[in-house]
Amino acid sequence: MAFVAFSLPPYLTGDPARSRVPAPEGFAAHYPLLVAHVVFATIAMMCAVPQVWPWLRRRRPALHRLTGRAYVFAGVLPAGLAGLVIGARTPFGPVLAVSNVMLALLWLGCTVTGYRMARQGRYAEHRRWMLRSFALTFSIISNRVWGVIAGIVLVPQLDTLFGGDQRMLTFTIAALAGWLGWTVPLLAVQWWLERGEAVRRRARITARATAGRAAVPEAAGGTG
């Protein structure tokens, strides 16, 4: 909520001068697409929070489905499509552009796949895909954190490592923040999912072994 309260208002004024992302030259549609991306992404973030709330899923399944549809169709899909276009035309260099395009495609792909799993009644897979989508939705926040860290580390090296080239310094900070912003959360969620699956797999093996040991005395007693 704090991030949204800070990030959203400048884009509700309709004033391109208040945009925090400069428009590339020759791309007149950049600002309208940026505003659309920010507004729809805000809807996605607000809908994502109740989606991962276990109580709501259990006690209010109809509301869970409603906010889920809003997350997909009024949030991720329009925000991801707009982000794909403006991300490819970022003014902060080609390395960030590649990151933006990959992030948008993965965001769209994970979300659509998760929605399809729910429609097919494959809820365990639906949950896994939507958790990946959740991580990508909120990667914008970790992006900002990494940007601050990269700035603290690299700005003092402007005259040495970057030879005084302010543009190259900006491109480097933006690229590091862009890539780390979504890869780290996505890898963390994937690790968490695999860890949970490993725990469940060990529990099943233990249960089968316990059942097998319990069956042996019964069989022996029956023979006697």
PyMOL commands that set and color helices and strands:
alter all, ss='L'
color gray80, all
select helices_A, chain A and resi 2-7+9-12+16-18+30-51+54-59+61-88+94-119+123-137+139-157+166-223
alter helices_A, ss='H'
color red, helices_A
deselect
rebuild
show_as cartoon
